[in-house]
Amino acid sequence: MMDPLHEAERLFLDSRPAYRETAALDQLRRSHYEQLDRFRHIYLDYTGSGLYASTQIREHADLLLASVPGNPHSSNPTSALATSFVERARQAVHRFFNASEEEYAVVFTQNATGALKLVGESYPFDRSSRLLLTFDNHNSVNGIREFARAAGTAVTYTPLVLPEMRIDADALSSHLTTPAEKSHNLFAYPAQSNFSGVQHSLDWIEAAQARGWDVLLDAAAYVPTNKLDLSAIKPDFVAVSFYKIFGYPTGAGCLIARRIALQKLRRPWFSGGTITVASVQGDRHYLQQGPEAFEDGTPDYLSMPAIEIGLKHIAQIGYPAIHARVAALTGWLIEQLDDLRHDNGLPAVRIYGPLTTEDRGGTLALNFFDENGRIIDHRMVEDQANCTNISLRTGCFCNPGGGEVALGISEKELSACFSRAPEHLTLDDFRQCIDDRSTGAVRVSLGVASNFADVFEFVRFAQRLVLGK
């Protein structure tokens, strides 16, 4: 008699025959991500972080053990080697994103958040500027509004439309037609939502630029499973975290900026590594030209070879295989979860966002409900998942706009809540303030090393959790 996993996988393959073409990723998991099965991990948090292959670690360690790099801000032999590490990594980023070195500069940062902060603090906002954001943004993008408001810049948010949680296209079109004339205008949005997995149109980039906007694209959740070709799509600024793509190293990201856009930025300070000359008595400083003017202090030069190694690893696998596998697994997972019903017919799961794989990635935000239609606290769900070695994520995932829309929390309720606590508000205070309704969701996300057994086990977990089966 065939066991449930193999029977389910047989039916899955019959319904999605293209998945068989990604079979090389099963071998890759066994040989490069062997720690998953060795320690019986069901890893469903790829939007939180990608996983590293064991071969990445070995190659990086071998390189460091075979060399002697030093602080790159000199011309001695160890410094020259470290400088070559940095420049090789920079060139690797250009190749990976097909970003011409003549058109684009690569600025290394700590992560995508660091890249976004660089733009926010340096963009020439003033009282006649405009900043356009979307409800569906990570807090690291939302935070740019504080720099804008400090400069007197008007800030506008384009809303989301339920049930698919896509940006209101009519409202966005209207907002894009009102840039400030003879000033600077910045439009910032995610290529893929880190909350719902919705993929927003990259066509908005050219449309916004044609109307006088600079465009900042948050690509952190998009590029782990989707190719971003900067020879075809040309945002002014792109923010990336490398660990989201290939797991290691953490603490490394970049801002990929069009050189013409980079020239608009005005840094609010200077530091070691960013200047050609600084004087105490002369009270002057002169910034470097190009990306070095934005790379504060000593770069993480020992991690630079790991960036090149990781990009090469993903390029060798190929985005077509990664994307196809994640799409197939995501589609099956959506179908199975959406079909879960209690005996009285009430749904046991609500997925926030599209119920198809069209224009969506491998990230699902959802909540579980009991037989009376009451939401099951996402914190309890995470506790139960932890007991079965399932790694998922709960909360609002640093995306408050997405969470507020998905959970039906109104602007009026939020304003009333915040007016009661103008100085400080804890999460527990907030929960009580909105009548103890859910303040978050459960997020599962798939990536390069995901396989059918992972999604099958999560569906079984869901069945046990809400149906007792």
MARZAMAR-767422 format. One record per atom (N, C-alpha, C): residue in three letters; x, y, z. Coordinates in steps of 0.05 Angstrom, whole numbers, plus 5000, padded with zeros to 4 digits. Layout:
! MARZAMAR-767422
ALAXYZ ...
//
This chain:
! MARZAMAR-767422
MET501749765000 MET500050005000 MET501850255000 MET501250444982 MET502850684980 MET502350875003 ASP504550985015 ASP504151165038 ASP502951425029 PRO501751575047 PRO500351825039 PRO502152025025 LEU504652055033 LEU506352255020 LEU506852174990 HIS507451924985 HIS508051844958 HIS505551854940 GLU503251784952 GLU500751794937 GLU500152084930 ALA500452264949 ALA499952544944 ALA501852654924 GLU504352574925 GLU506352674906 GLU505752564878 ARG504752324876 ARG504052214849 ARG501852384837 LEU499852444852 LEU497652604842 LEU498552894835 PHE500352994852 PHE501453264847 PHE502953264821 LEU504653064816 LEU506153054791 LEU504353014766 ASP502252864770 ASP500352834748 ASP499053094740 SER498553264760 SER497153524755 SER499053744747 ARG501553704753 ARG503653914747 ARG506053774735 PRO505853664711 PRO508053514699 PRO510553684695 ALA510353944692 ALA512754114689 ALA514554104713 TYR513454034736 TYR515154014760 TYR517353804757 ARG516853604741 ARG518853394737 ARG521453514724 GLU521153724710 GLU523453854697 GLU525253994717 THR524354014742 THR526054134762 THR527353924780 ALA527353674771 ALA528353454788 ALA531253494797 ALA532753644782 ALA535553694790 ALA535753834817 LEU533653984824 LEU533654114850 LEU533353924873 ASP532153694868 ASP532053484889 ASP534853374895 GLN536353324874 GLN539153244878 GLN540753464891 LEU540253704883 LEU541653934895 LEU541053954925 ARG538653904933 ARG537953914961 ARG539453694976 ARG539653454965 ARG541053234978 ARG544053284981 SER545253424961 SER548153454961 SER549053714971 HIS547353934970 HIS548254194977 HIS546754315002 TYR544354205007 TYR542854295030 TYR542154055048 GLU544153885051 GLU543653635065 GLU542853675094 GLN543553905106 GLN542853955134 GLN539853955139 LEU538254015118 LEU535354025122 LEU534253745129 ASP534953545113 ASP533953275118 ASP535453135141 ARG537953205144 ARG539453085166 ARG538253155193 PHE537353405196 PHE536153505221 PHE533153515220 ARG531953405199 ARG529053385196 ARG527653655198 HIS528753855185 HIS527554115185 HIS525654145162 ILE523354265168 ILE521454355147 ILE521654655147 TYR523154755128 TYR523855045127 TYR521955185108 LEU520255365120 LEU518255505105 LEU518455805110 ASP520955905111 ASP521356195117 ASP523356315099 TYR523156255073 TYR525156355053 TYR524856655049 THR522556775055 THR522357065053 THR523757195076 GLY523857055099 GLY525457145121 GLY528457135115 SER529256905104 SER532056865097 SER532356635078 GLY534056665058 GLY534756435041 GLY536456245057 LEU536956015047 LEU538755815059 LEU541355805043 TYR543555755057 TYR546055725043 TYR546655435037 ALA547955385015 ALA548855125008 ALA551455065022 SER551854815030 SER554354745044 SER556854805026 THR556454775000 THR558754834982 THR559555124982 GLN557655304987 GLN558355594989 GLN560255635013 ILE559555515035 ILE561255545059 ILE564055435055 ARG564155195043 ARG566855075039 ARG568555235020 GLU567255334998 GLU568855484979 GLU569855744991 HIS568155875007 HIS569056125019 HIS571256075040 ALA570855865056 ALA572955805076 ALA575555735063 ASP575455575042 ASP577955505028 ASP579455745017 LEU577855935006 LEU579156174995 LEU580456345017 LEU579156375040 LEU580256535062 LEU582756395074 LEU582656135076 LEU584955985087 LEU587355985069 ALA586856045043 ALA589056045024 ALA590056325017 SER589256525033 SER590056795027 SER590356965053 VAL591457195050 VAL591857375073 VAL590857655065 PRO588257705068 PRO587157975062 PRO587358165086 GLY587558425080 GLY587558625101 GLY585758855095 ASN585659055112 ASN583959295108 ASN584559405080 PRO582559445063 PRO583059525035 PRO583859815032 HIS583759975052 HIS584360265049 HIS587360315050 SER588860175033 SER591760215030 SER592560075005 SER595160074999 SER596159944975 SER598059724980 ASN598259635006 ASN600059415012 ASN598859155001 PRO600458935000 PRO599458684988 PRO596858584999 THR596558585026 THR594058475037 THR591758665031 SER592258925030 SER590159115023 SER589359084994 ALA591259044977 ALA590659014948 ALA588958764944 LEU589558554959 LEU587958314956 LEU585058364965 ALA584658504988 ALA581958564997 ALA580458744978 THR581958934966 THR580659114946 THR579758944922 SER581258744914 SER580458574892 SER577958414899 PHE577758334925 PHE575358194934 PHE572858374930 VAL573158624938 VAL570858814936 VAL570058854907 GLU572058904891 GLU571458974863 GLU570458734847 ARG571458494853 ARG570458254840 ARG567458214848 ALA566858264873 ALA564058234882 ALA562258444868 ARG563358684865 ARG561758894852 ARG561258814823 GLN563258714809 GLN562958624782 GLN560958384780 ALA561058214800 ALA559157984800 ALA556258074802 VAL555758284818 VAL553058394820 VAL552258514793 HIS553958664781 HIS553358774754 HIS552558544735 ARG554058334734 ARG553458114716 ARG550857974723 PHE550357924749 PHE548057774758 PHE545457924750 PHE545458184754 PHE543058344748 PHE543158464720 ASN545158394704 ASN545458494677 ASN545258804677 ALA546758914696 ALA546759204700 ALA549359314688 SER549159464667 SER551559584655 SER553059754674 GLU555759724675 GLU557459884693 GLU557360174684 GLU556860234659 GLU556760514650 GLU554160644661 GLU552060494663 GLU549460604671 GLU548960584701 TYR549860364714 TYR549160314742 TYR551660294759 ALA551460384784 ALA553460354805 ALA552460164826 VAL554160004838 VAL553459824859 VAL554759924885 VAL553059984904 VAL553960084930 VAL553459864950 PHE555459764963 PHE555059554983 PHE554059675009 THR552159535021 THR550859625046 THR550659385065 GLN549559425088 GLN549259205107 GLN546959015098 ASN544959125085 ASN542658975077 ASN540859155059 ALA538559065052 ALA536759235036 ALA535859475052 THR535459435078 THR534659665095 THR536859875094 GLY539359805095 GLY541460005093 GLY541460145067 ALA540760005045 ALA540660125019 ALA538360325018 LEU536060255029 LEU533760425030 LEU534260675046 LYS535660645069 LYS536260875086 LYS538161065072 LEU540060955057 LEU541861125041 LEU540261305023 VAL538361205009 VAL536761364991 VAL535061565007 GLY533761475028 GLY532061645044 GLY533561885056 GLU535861835067 GLU537262055081 GLU538762235061 SER539162145037 SER540762305018 SER539062424995 TYR536562334992 TYR534962444971 TYR534362734975 PRO534362904955 PRO534063194958 PRO531163284963 PHE529963174983 PHE527163254990 PHE527163554998 ASP524963694990 ASP524563965000 ASP521564015001 ARG520664255007 ARG517864315010 ARG516264284985 SER517564284962 SER516064254937 SER516163974925 SER517563794940 SER517863514930 SER515463354935 ARG515363114924 ARG513262914930 ARG514562644936 LEU513462504955 LEU514162224960 LEU511662054958 LEU511761864940 LEU509461684936 LEU510161404944 LEU508661294963 LEU509061024973 LEU506460864968 THR506560604973 THR504160434971 THR503660314999 PHE501060245003 PHE500360105028 PHE502159865032 ASP502759735010 ASP504359485011 ASP507259545009 ASN508459615032 ASN511259665033 ASN512459565060 HIS514859475059 HIS516359405083 HIS516859655099 ASN517159625125 ASN517659865142 ASN520260005135 SER522059875123 SER524560005115 SER524060195092 VAL521960155077 VAL521060355057 VAL519360565070 ASN517460475086 ASN515760665100 ASN517360875116 GLY519660785127 GLY521260965143 GLY522361205127 ILE522461185101 ILE523461405084 ILE521661655088 ARG519161605095 ARG517261835099 ARG518262025120 GLU519761925140 GLU520762095162 GLU522762295152 PHE524562205134 PHE526462395121 PHE524962595104 ALA522862505090 ALA521362685072 ALA519862895089 ARG518562805110 ARG516962995126 ARG518763195140 ALA521163105148 ALA522963295161 ALA523763515143 ALA523663465117 ALA524363665097 ALA521863815087 GLY519563755098 GLY517063885090 GLY515863775065 THR516663535057 THR515663405032 THR512863275037 ALA511063305018 ALA508463175019 ALA508762875014 VAL507462715031 VAL507562415028 VAL504762315022 THR504662145001 THR502062024993 THR502361724992 TYR500261575001 TYR500161285000 TYR497961194980 THR498661014962 THR496660894945 THR495660634958 PRO492960604959 PRO491860374975 PRO491960114960 LEU491259904975 LEU490959624965 LEU488059574961 VAL487459384943 VAL484759304937 VAL484459004944 LEU482458954961 LEU481758674968 LEU480058544946 PRO480058284944 PRO481358084961 PRO484258014953 GLU485058094930 GLU487758004920 GLU490058174931 MET489358394945 MET491458554957 MET493458664936 ARG492358744914 ARG493958884893 ARG493659184896 ILE495559324886 ILE495459614887 ILE493159714870 ASP491659914880 ASP489460034865 ASP490660184841 ALA490360064818 ALA491660164793 ALA490560444786 ASP487960484789 ASP486860744782 ASP487960964801 ALA488060904827 ALA489161094846 ALA492061154841 LEU493560944834 LEU496360984828 LEU496761154804 SER495261104783 SER495461264759 SER494861564765 SER492861604782 SER492261884789 SER494562004805 HIS495661854824 HIS497861964840 HIS500362024824 LEU500761864804 LEU503161904787 LEU502962144769 THR500562244765 THR500162474748 THR500562734763 THR501262724789 THR501562964804 THR504363004817 PRO506462974801 PRO509063034812 PRO509463334815 ALA511263404832 ALA511963694835 ALA513663774811 GLU512863994799 GLU514464094776 GLU516964234786 LYS519164204771 LYS521664334778 LYS522664264806 SER522164014814 SER523063914839 SER523663614837 HIS524063494860 HIS524763204860 HIS522463044871 ASN521862824857 ASN519562654864 ASN520562364865 LEU519862224887 LEU520761954891 LEU518361774895 PHE518261554879 PHE516161344881 PHE517561084889 ALA516660974912 ALA517960734923 ALA515860514927 TYR516460274916 TYR514660044919 TYR516159784917 PRO514959564926 PRO516259304924 PRO515659154898 ALA517659024887 ALA517058854864 ALA515358614872 GLN515658524897 GLN514058314908 GLN513558364937 SER511058334945 SER510258384973 SER511558184991 ASN512758275013 ASN513758085033 ASN511557985051 PHE509158105048 PHE506858015064 PHE505257805049 SER504257875026 SER502357695011 SER503557544988 GLY505957614980 GLY507157494956 GLY506257604930 VAL504457804930 VAL503557934906 VAL505958064892 GLN506058024865 GLN508158154849 GLN506858394835 HIS507958624841 HIS506958874829 HIS508258934803 SER506859054785 SER507759094758 SER510359254756 LEU512259144742 LEU514759294737 LEU514359504715 ASP512159494701 ASP511559694681 ASP511159974694 TRP510559974719 TRP510160234733 TRP512760404733 ILE514960264731 ILE517560404732 ILE517760614710 GLU517460514685 GLU517660694662 GLU515460894662 ALA512960804670 ALA510760994670 ALA511161224689 ALA512261154713 ALA512861364733 ALA515061554723 GLN517161434712 GLN519461604703 GLN518561794681 ALA516761704664 ALA515761874642 ALA514262114653 ARG513262094677 ARG511762314689 ARG513462484709 GLY516062424710 GLY517762594726 GLY518462484754 TRP518162214758 TRP518762094783 TRP521461944782 ASP522961954803 ASP525061754807 ASP523761514820 VAL524661274813 VAL523461034823 VAL525360864840 LEU524560804864 LEU526060634882 LEU524660364884 LEU525860154875 LEU524659884875 LEU525859724897 ASP524159634915 ASP524959444936 ASP524759164924 ALA527059044918 ALA527158784905 ALA527858564924 ALA527858614950 ALA528858414969 ALA527258154968 ALA524658174967 ALA522957924967 ALA522657804939 TYR523357954918 TYR522957874890 TYR525257704880 VAL527657794884 VAL529957674870 VAL530757394880 PRO529857294903 PRO530557014910 PRO529456814890 THR527156874877 THR526056674858 THR525356794831 ASN526157034826 ASN525557164800 ASN527957324789 LYS528357304764 LYS530557454751 LYS529757744749 LEU531657914757 LEU531258204753 LEU533458294733 ASP532658364709 ASP534458434687 ASP534458734684 LEU536558864694 LEU536659154694 LEU537559274666 SER537859104647 SER538159204619 SER535459244607 ALA533359124618 ALA530659144607 ALA528859314625 ILE529159284652 ILE527659434671 ILE529659624685 LYS529059884685 LYS531060084693 LYS530060264715 PRO529660154739 PRO529060334762 PRO531460504768 ASP531060724781 ASP533260904789 ASP534860794812 PHE533460654830 PHE534760544854 PHE533560264859 VAL535260074866 VAL534359804872 VAL535659714898 ALA534059614917 ALA535159524943 ALA535059224944 VAL537259094953 VAL537458804953 VAL538958714979 SER537958494991 SER539458355012 SER540458095001 PHE543058035002 PHE544057794991 PHE543257545006 TYR542957555032 TYR542157315047 TYR539357225040 LYS537657405030 LYS535057325021 LYS535257144996 ILE537357184981 ILE537657034956 ILE539056764961 PHE541256774976 PHE542856524978 PHE543856475006 GLY542756605026 GLY543156525054 GLY545656625068 TYR547856635054 TYR550456705066 TYR552056875046 PRO553257095054 PRO553457195082 PRO550957355090 THR550457365116 THR548557555127 THR550057825131 GLY548458035135 GLY549758295139 GLY551058405114 ALA549958335090 ALA550958435065 ALA548658475046 GLY548658715034 GLY546658785014 GLY547758984995 CYS546059104979 CYS547059314962 CYS544859494952 LEU545659734944 LEU544059914929 LEU545159924901 ILE543459854882 ILE544159874854 ILE542860124843 ALA544460314836 ALA543360584829 ALA544260674801 ARG542460784786 ARG543260904761 ARG545161134768 ARG547361154754 ARG549361354761 ARG548261644759 ILE546461684740 ILE545261954738 ILE543562014762 ALA542261804774 ALA540561844798 ALA542361874823 LEU544561724823 LEU546361734846 LEU547462024849 GLN547762154827 GLN548862434829 GLN546962624842 LYS544362554844 LYS542462724857 LYS542662714887 LEU543662494898 LEU543762454927 LEU545762634940 ARG544962734964 ARG546762904980 ARG547062785008 ARG549362675013 ARG549762545039 ARG549762745062 PRO548362665084 PRO548262855107 PRO550662845125 TRP552562675119 TRP555062665134 TRP557262535117 PHE559662525128 PHE561762375115 PHE563162205135 SER564662005126 SER565961825144 SER568461715131 GLY569961555145 GLY572261425134 GLY571461265109 GLY573061285088 GLY572561135064 GLY570861285043 THR569361495052 THR567561625034 THR568661885022 ILE571061965031 ILE572162225023 ILE574862195009 THR575562394993 THR578262404982 THR579962575001 VAL578862795011 VAL580262975029 VAL578263085050 ALA579063085075 ALA577563215097 ALA579563375114 SER578663615123 SER580463785138 SER579063885163 VAL580463875186 VAL579463995210 VAL579864295210 GLN582264385205 GLN582864665206 GLN581564815182 GLY581464685159 GLY580264805136 GLY577264775136 ASP576164605153 ASP573264565156 ASP571964495129 ARG573164315114 ARG572064235088 ARG572363925086 HIS570763815068 HIS571163535060 HIS570263505031 TYR571463315017 TYR570763254989 TYR570162954987 LEU567762904978 LEU566862624975 LEU568162484951 GLN568462214954 GLN569262054932 GLN567162084909 GLN567962004886 GLN566061994863 GLN565161704860 GLY562561664856 GLY561561394852 GLY560761254877 PRO560660984877 PRO559560834899 PRO561160864925 GLU563760914924 GLU565360934948 GLU564361164966 ALA563161364955 ALA562161594971 ALA559861504989 PHE558761274985 PHE556461175000 PHE557160935017 GLU559560845016 GLU560360605031 GLU561860695056 ASP560460715078 ASP561560825102 ASP563560635116 GLY565960745122 GLY567860595137 GLY569060365120 THR570260175135 THR571559945121 THR569459745112 PRO569359675087 PRO567359485077 PRO567859205089 ASP565859045090 ASP566058775100 ASP567558605079 TYR570158655077 TYR571658545054 TYR571958245056 LEU571858125080 LEU572057835081 LEU569457695071 SER567257835072 SER564757725061 SER564457755031 MET566057925019 MET565757984991 MET566057734973 PRO568057564978 PRO568157324961 PRO565657144964 ALA564357144988 ALA562056984992 ALA559657084975 ILE559657344970 ILE557557454952 ILE557957354924 GLU560357364914 GLU560957264888 GLU560256974886 ILE561056814906 ILE560556524906 ILE557556474906 GLY556056624923 GLY553156584924 GLY551756644898 LEU552456864886 LEU551256944860 LEU551856734839 LYS554356634839 LYS555056424819 LYS553356174824 HIS552956104849 HIS551355874856 HIS548555894845 ILE547256124849 ILE544456154839 ILE544456164809 ALA546456294797 ALA546556304767 ALA546856024755 GLN548455854768 GLN548755584758 GLN546255414760 ILE544655454781 ILE542055324784 ILE540155424762 GLY540055694760 GLY538355814740 GLY535655894751 TYR534856144746 TYR532256234755 TYR529856084743 PRO530055994718 PRO527655844708 PRO526955604725 ALA528955454734 ALA528355214750 ALA527255294777 ILE528555494790 ILE527655584816 ILE524855684815 HIS524255854796 HIS521655974793 HIS519455764787 ALA520055584769 ALA518155374762 ALA517455204786 ARG519455124801 ARG519054954824 ARG517355094845 VAL518155334852 VAL516655484872 VAL513755534864 ALA513355604839 ALA510655654829 ALA508855404831 ALA509955174824 ALA508454924825 ALA507754854854 LEU509654874872 LEU509154804900 LEU507155004912 THR507455254905 THR505655464916 THR502755414907 GLY502455354881 GLY499755304870 GLY498455074885 TRP499854854889 TRP498754624903 TRP498054694932 LEU499854834945 LEU499354914973 LEU496955084976 ILE496555274957 ILE494155444958 ILE491655284955 GLU491655094936 GLU489254924932 GLU488554764956 GLN490654644968 GLN490154464992 GLN489154625016 LEU490354855021 LEU489455015044 LEU486755135040 ASP486255235015 ASP483655355010 ASP481355155011 ASP481954895007 ASP479954685008 ASP479254595037 LEU480854675056 LEU480454575084 LEU477854695095 ARG475954525103 ARG473454605113 ARG472854445139 HIS471454585157 HIS470454445181 HIS467954285173 ASP467054105191 ASP464753935185 ASP462254105179 ASN462154345190 ASN459754515186 ASN460054675160 GLY462154635145 GLY462554775119 GLY464155025121 LEU464655135145 LEU466155375147 LEU469055335140 PRO470255535127 PRO473155505119 PRO474955505143 ALA476955335142 ALA478955315164 ALA481355495160 VAL481655595135 VAL483955765128 VAL483055995111 ARG484156225116 ARG483856455098 ARG486556545088 ILE486856545062 ILE489356635050 ILE489056925041 TYR490857095048 TYR490757375041 TYR492257425015 GLY490857484994 GLY492057524969 GLY491057334948 PRO492357324925 PRO491257154902 PRO491156864909 LEU489156724898 LEU488856434901 LEU489856294877 THR491356424860 THR492656304837 THR495656384838 THR497156274820 THR500056334819 THR500656564799 GLU498556684787 GLU498956894768 GLU499857154783 ASP502157254774 ASP503257504786 ASP503357484817 ARG504357264826 ARG504957234855 ARG507357054859 GLY508657084881 GLY511056924887 GLY510356704907 GLY512356584918 GLY512056354936 GLY511656424965 THR510456654971 THR509856734998 THR506856745003 LEU505956605024 LEU503156595030 LEU502756705058 ALA500956905061 ALA500057005087 ALA497256895092 LEU496756785115 LEU494256655120 LEU493656655150 ASN491156595157 ASN490356535184 ASN488656295185 PHE488656155209 PHE486955925213 PHE484556005230 PHE482355865226 PHE479855925240 PHE478655675252 ASP477355695275 ASP476155465287 ASP473355415275 GLU471855215285 GLU469355145273 GLU467155355278 ASN467755545295 ASN465855765300 ASN466556015285 GLY468555995268 GLY469356225252 GLY471256415267 ARG472156335290 ARG473956505306 ARG476856455297 ILE478356675295 ILE481156655287 ILE482756525308 ILE484656355300 ILE486456215319 ILE488956395321 ASP489656465345 ASP491956645350 ASP494456545335 HIS495556725319 HIS497856645303 HIS500256565320 ARG500356665344 ARG502556595362 ARG502356305371 MET499856215375 MET499455935382 MET500155755359 VAL499555845335 VAL500255685311 VAL503255655309 GLU504755865314 GLU507655845313 GLU508655665334 ASP507555675358 ASP508355495380 ASP507955205371 GLN505755145359 GLN505154865351 GLN507054785328 ALA507554965310 ALA509454905288 ALA512254855299 ASN513055005319 ASN515654965331 ASN515954685342 CYS513854575353 CYS513954305365 CYS514354085344 THR513754145318 THR514153945297 THR516454015278 ASN518154205288 ASN520554285273 ASN519954415246 ILE517654555246 ILE516854715222 ILE517655005228 SER519255115210 SER520055395213 SER518355565194 LEU516555725206 LEU514855915192 LEU515056185207 ARG513556375199 ARG513756645211 ARG510956745216 THR510656895238 THR508057005244 THR508357305252 GLY506157455250 GLY506157735256 GLY505157895232 CYS506158135228 CYS505558295204 CYS507958335187 PHE510258205194 PHE512658185177 PHE513658455168 CYS513558655187 CYS514558925182 CYS513159055158 ASN510658975153 ASN509159085131 ASN506359165142 PRO506259385157 PRO503759455171 PRO501459515152 GLY502059635129 GLY499859705110 GLY498459455100 GLY500059255093 GLY498958995084 GLY497358865106 GLY498458865130 GLY497058745153 GLY494458875160 GLU494459145160 GLU492059295167 GLU489759235147 VAL490459235121 VAL488459185101 VAL487458895102 ALA489258705105 ALA488558425106 ALA486758365130 LEU487358475153 LEU485958415177 LEU483558595183 GLY483058785164 GLY480658955167 GLY480859155189 ILE483159255195 ILE483559465216 ILE483359735203 SER481459895211 SER480960145196 SER482660375206 GLU482860585189 GLU484260825197 GLU483060955222 LYS480460945224 LYS479061065247 LYS479960925273 GLU479960655272 GLU480760505295 GLU483560565303 LEU485360575283 LEU488160625288 LEU488560905300 SER487261095289 SER487561375299 SER486661395328 ALA484361265334 ALA483361275361 ALA485261135381 CYS486460915371 CYS488260765388 CYS490760925393 PHE491961045373 PHE494461195376 PHE494061455392 SER491661565391 SER491161815406 SER491161765436 ARG490561505444 ARG490561435472 ARG493361395483 ALA495261345465 ALA498061295474 ALA499961435456 PRO500061705459 PRO501761855440 PRO504761815443 GLU505661715466 GLU508561695470 GLU509661405465 HIS508161205475 HIS509260935473 HIS506860735473 LEU507160525456 LEU505060325454 LEU506360055451 THR505759865468 THR506759595466 THR504859435448 LEU505759205439 LEU504059035423 LEU501658945438 ASP501958875463 ASP499658785479 ASP497659015483 ASP498659265487 ASP496859495489 ASP495359525463 PHE496759485440 PHE495459515414 PHE493259305410 ARG493859055418 ARG491858845415 ARG489258915431 GLN489559015455 GLN487259085471 GLN485759315459 CYS487359495447 CYS486159745435 CYS484359675412 ILE484959465397 ILE483259395374 ILE481459155381 ASP480759135407 ASP478858935416 ASP479958655414 ASP482658635417 ASP483958375418 ASP483558205392 ARG482958345370 ARG482958195344 ARG485858135337 SER486057965317 SER488757885309 SER490358125298 THR492858145307 THR494658355297 THR496658245277 GLY496158005268 GLY498057885250 GLY497057635236 ALA498757505222 ALA498057275206 ALA500357065207 VAL499956845194 VAL501956635191 VAL503056665163 ARG505656655161 ARG506956675134 ARG508656435129 VAL508056295106 VAL509856085097 VAL510956165070 SER513456105065 SER514656185040 SER516655975031 LEU516855945004 LEU518355734992 LEU520755854977 GLY522755674971 GLY525155774958 GLY526655544944 VAL529155594940 VAL530755434922 VAL530955134932 ALA530955084958 ALA531254814967 ALA528554684976 SER526354814970 SER523754704977 SER523154454960 ASN521654264972 ASN520754034957 ASN517953964964 PHE516853764952 PHE514053694956 PHE513553604985 ALA515453464997 ALA515053365024 ALA514653595043 ASP515953825038 ASP515654055056 ASP512754155056 VAL511654195033 VAL508854305032 VAL506854095041 PHE507453835035 PHE505653625044 PHE505553615074 GLU507853635087 GLU507853625117 GLU506553875129 PHE506754105115 PHE505354335126 PHE502254305123 VAL501354185102 VAL498454145099 VAL497553945120 ARG499153735126 ARG498353555147 ARG498353695174 PHE500153865179 PHE500254025203 PHE497654195206 ALA496854325184 ALA494454485183 ALA491954315189 GLN491854075178 GLN489653905183 GLN489453825212 ARG491653755224 ARG491653685252 ARG490853925270 LEU491854165262 LEU491454405278 LEU488454475279 VAL487154485256 VAL484454595255 VAL482254385253 LEU483054145243 LEU480953935240 LEU481353705258 GLY483653695272 GLY484253465290 GLY484653205276 LYS485553225250 LYS485952975234 LYS488852925230 
//
